Amino acid sequence: MKVSIPPYRCPLDRSTPRVDPDSIKREGWRDQHILVVAEDDQRLDFVEREFVRQLGERLYGEKPRG
């Protein structure tokens, strides 16, 4: 019995190379003007991190405490 090969690769396949998350973020910013920033990104100074936190809370609400 012949089994056809699926036309796509399963996203759970671990044989595909891993992509650097920063390169995906960079592409998102350059191509679609989407910015992904972690609140605790050490590349930012205190004022910038605080701005990111306040902006996130304004747009999406406060983080759950706990």
N, C-alpha and C positions, 0 to 999 in steps of 0.2 A: 504494500500500500504506500502510495506517495503522499507525503505531507507537504503542503505548501509553506513557504517561508513567509512570515508576516511582513507587510510592507513598512513596518516601523520598528524601532528598538524600544524595548521596555525601559521606562525611566528609572527602574530599579537596578538596571544593569550596571554593575560596578566596573566593568572593563572600559568604560568611556573615561577619558581623562577629566580630572576635576578642573574647574575654572576658578580663577582667583576672584573672590568676591569684590575686591576693590576695582577690578577691571570691569565687572558688570555694573557697579555703581558709576564708574567713570563714563561708560557708554550711555547709561541712562540719563546722566546729566547732559552730556554733549548732544545726544540725539533727541531726547524728549523733554529736557529741562526738568527732570525728576531728581530731587536731591534726597539721598538717604544718609542720615547722620545719626550716629549713636550719641546719646546724651553724655556718655562718659568717654568719648573719643579723646585720647590723650594729646592729639595734635592740636586741639583747641585750647585756648586759655580759659580762665574762669568765667570771664564775661561772655564769651562765645557759647560755652557750655550752658550757662544760665539762660541765655537767649534761646537756645535750642529747647531747653526744658520748658520754658514759658510758652514758646510757640506750640510745642506739642500738647501742652495742657489746654491751651486756648482752642486748638483745632479738634482735639480728640478727648478732652477731659483729663482729670487727674488719674495718675496711676493708683491702683489699689494698694493700700498700706498693708504691710504684713510681713 
